Amino acid sequence: MFILKEEDLLRLWQINQFDIPKDQWVFFGLRGCLPVDDQDHSFAREHRLEVVTPDYVHPRCTIGQWAPGKGFAVFPGSTVPHRKHVESSISKNGQGTNQLLTGCYKDYRKGVHKAGQSTGHQAFRQDHKLPVRRTADDVDYDADDRVEFGQPFDNLHAGWCMSVESDLYASAGCQVLVGFPQCEKRGNNPDTGPWKAFKENAYAIDQRSFHYVLLTGWEAQRVATSQRAMSPRLRFGSQGELVHVIQQKLSARGFYEGKIDSDFGLRTLQALLDFQTAEFGPSEDDGIVGPQTASALAIDWPDTLSGIYVVAPAAPTTTPAGFFRFEGNNAVAPDNTVFARKFRKGVYHYGKTTIRDFVRQNRTAFSDVSTSLLNIMDAVSENEGKLEAINTWDNAFLTFGTFQWTVGTGAGSGELPALLARLKQDDADVFERYFGQFGLDVTGVRAGAPENPGITPTGYCSLDGEKISSSAAKEKLRTLEWAYRFWLAGHDDVVRAAEIRQAMDRIHIFYNSPRHQINGRPVCDYVSSEYGVALLLDQHINRPGHVPKTIAEAVTKVGGSKDPATWSDDDERRVLDEYIDLRSHTSMTDSDKRAQRIANAVETGIILDKRGSFVV
């Protein structure tokens, strides 16, 4: 047992060269350490703690809240995943479960964990790129397990357990506290246990975002019980002149190619891990710079903090690195990724990946789809947006994807919620990763084709449980955060496949529907070539209200009363030529250019212009 005092927390921050935000609370985690009195959640100048060994079965960590200068509170929880998740992930090369490396992580934000699900509850969300370890050989995490840099969405939330003696808690990598949340699954009964106190403390103040520092119980005990001066230990999230020196040395050795910016970020960590592996071996890369690593880098490492600039509380700025922001006309994510350009009310990005590109590289993902339908999608893709495309600048508020699905104008419904509903059904985990955990869900989605031929699937989004059905509410989706989340989702193969399948289903809205007929016959009786169907789909994407009206006019002008069952290839082609001319006189955007691109697909053999060539 040891006593941790507020001045010990300050020393821990100084040893690791973490900044302390001015006039803000910070969260911290101590892995392998429990409060002696796990029912005392009061803010005090000191608390009694005990170092323990994480067993991946019981909560064996402390998570705290620190109001610098005003004391801190401690709560039992876990900073490691539960064993059942670790075991299940081993056969998947560690995917699905992770353990967060120690360090300083910014921007744990108030929000809903698992929004839209029965277990969804108010918590603290994390959507930045983080360094995590994954194990594929045993049920613990050590230096021989690989480090990955991605977005594991390791939120901080309720652990769904009664006490530190519980043998089950809800974490596959998230930081969790003992207690149960208020949520639908629990009948909306109030939060309980340490989680209740932790959440109420943080939600009672105006601060929305929190730094979270993760260290070990052993490190806290070492600082609290030793009177001797200690040398620095730098890791992910450290800042200052020593980080500057480390970056210079790693750069000189050929391991680091990033900016010399005195900020120990992901690229610095990756360079350090590579250096430690090369210098000490593959099981000794802990990602921390202390005396041994410093010596190997030929750094004159200080024995104490004396003479080292200690990071002072930082004054908040309006657009700091680590947050969504504009740099000129560039929209920049917290990890400094430029993901869009500013325009009028919002941003846009054209994307890079076409339907053609994705299908050709992932043909097996569409093994149940006819080659004919894939050929049509290939041809039409030349006229459409890319799979990662986003737009938040026009009167549709938020537009996403290859067919420019929107949330709808004004108070109206939109097709984007229907796409999201499909994604949620196809892969609930992927939906949760990009949208659900941030409070976005769908509601009132009307089933469309092919289940209901002739019906366009539409619906509404909801945010934190509130239906978004007005212009004012939809304005919330113009933010950089939402633009980035959709842009990022567009890079996920599961999302891309959902986009393409949603696009394919569009044909069923007009092609063989009793709601869309010509002279009492379905459209498919008149147009049965891949070329013709591609032209109709092209118009329906751009001006859905014009299909089949325009082709019906062409039939009247050219086909007359002749039974389409007797039509030849030339008969259909004459109707299509007339149709192309007619649609060029409508409000369709760039009708002639779009038609020419589809005609080019016939010339290059992508699609056929023979009657009967289209097979659903």
Steps between C-alpha positions, in 0.01 A plus 500: 500500500618854432361851528471694175494876548410776260863609485585144390265538204678823411837320517369222276395760244837672525702177472308414183496859373122505455330837481226590749212687333430830671189511722388156384450159654704206375426129519767244582531123511737288708530150357548235767394711797182518712363749753519356850157647570316441175187670635669834567455716191555837663746759376793516740868592511600136545365146468624157604571260215632147462706354216345181360553283193248527215348156440272591208205352691434740789518883501855567619563865412429849627347775291510849647385857457740782586408865539852648531532698820168369632568132558419175323257209523567132427274221376548125439488379142707342225740633238554156345256289296317205652649157443197371306558764232874437495445127451245549223733735312805271497364295209443829312861611538402722789238700313199615697684542830783729605690643794574871499865596548587729788516867412302822485186492285310816420135560427295244691168666430161485662272295278307178462677164503325255265234747396193343346544173687317386809824527700580852376572749778660834574875456523825644364587431137842474340527504119865590438773275367658322796788259559375162622645154540331190359585147601472194279683248720389525864252670730711788620675796342874552514784637293499205260147589386471728200408867522242635257403858426134540420165609634392230746243735656613415853230697679470549875171358626319286756648156557175311559631338817411515869839522672873429475414136576281466191647255251347666196524858378417659165825589326669390179741791534294784645575658836217399735385567856320271743127563487203484266370769260160651450383355170209339322618147577477577872159660465664843526566442868759745640876453476649305789825459691828682441395561141205708621726727705763531226250588229301741714817683603611557142159573352432759770771734370508698176816332371422272204839348417756344736863395483551141614841392632558125528791372711560198722437455870866413545603837354262681734629305801861568402441875492288502817743298713839621377655819627785505251493707186392313186603528140251556219305222330361609166226323307199564278359845581819644653603847391797730532870541432596141582249375242666739255838337571355149464347585164830642377692189606245263347504705180880488485485120533248477215204391712299822510385700198242728660517858621736590783215653696569397863172304504523126572229384260428189297790542256748557780370193681525284188856617441591428862349150489694424183820628659449300821429184301816548295712589802368272776296230325134444408383442859650816648313772314297663777465839327644687798821702506693462825873486577573181301328606179645850539849353534452292186399820320810676638288747696645649817196410709438708815493322837235736632245749375722785616585729213235350274216716387194361676186522293275758661122504483412587144264782417220374275493626143213520258640265236782292649661203331320192625158639407296536182591831341554698182850580381434743220236325288606152611285309748740324736432209737655466848773273358585776247338318207365741238166343408302772321495853361298791629219629277207728585319363806706184533758277336534254215721215387459324166643170620735274309351151464243426227251215499702356213824507700348337805301228322794398283719463808232331711301290254450217750308738727227505233494131407120501528461787252462443126786602277252702297401715797863552596573607142229765521634630830844513340370713213291734714781553750677725250226758555471473876688604808763294671435271793661740751330815367351747749326837474367717781472833319164494320134493605506123554719552811697174469558297186704181489615231265507404138129575434501817713254378760372785719324547833229688311424866449293704743285280720492221244636149518811395311664195344814513716319361809390203288862433404598520867219261591638254248850534644368450853327181388801374303757564774384656826857526630614708204195724533579547868865577426433788265158626603321331787749574773476869414126506554386465137223256417214464252126511548186475288678329212257397228588171335549541128591295198549214443276398794255772398548557125454858395568642846810707574631411847518810718504591867636732764809511714491545875769650718528401865149359479342811343350471150663740254200623305546874462744729326627626833567147625670395177744790531670293772622266227697772321778486761854393416462206737214349300660575165813320618313200639318441173818560299684249719218247474524525122844340523362187670434207266183401688357848452606504136327168435183631665512810277529290186219263596279797585583645160416173325159485664411832339425322173210318667333831580408558135590197288241234580254693711121526474540861614709595198342378177482598136171428325412258778825309466806502728807686380688171462274404208631795302862525609691176551855576385777575747556826315138609537477408867824688569355813336180476704691445824721796414196726467330360809804583711509857371127569458297212646169674431568485125501118484312350321333817367777584253538148362120479470505808278767339285293184465199705390706690242686204353348173609139591463263216573733224385516211746842526673516121509561518125767769519839444345830640621455785252152580633630543853798698378274747314297551818816553703637753251177697527508463877854643519388801299190553715683479829755754380215753500410431862662640813734201517860606565742448207265253335690471170841456661362236735334315213823506300696343783250216515518460122877476537445205733327323210791573268751362751295186563407572859126481422294365209236678293317182399142449610476248780863550602405634843458227758394605849 
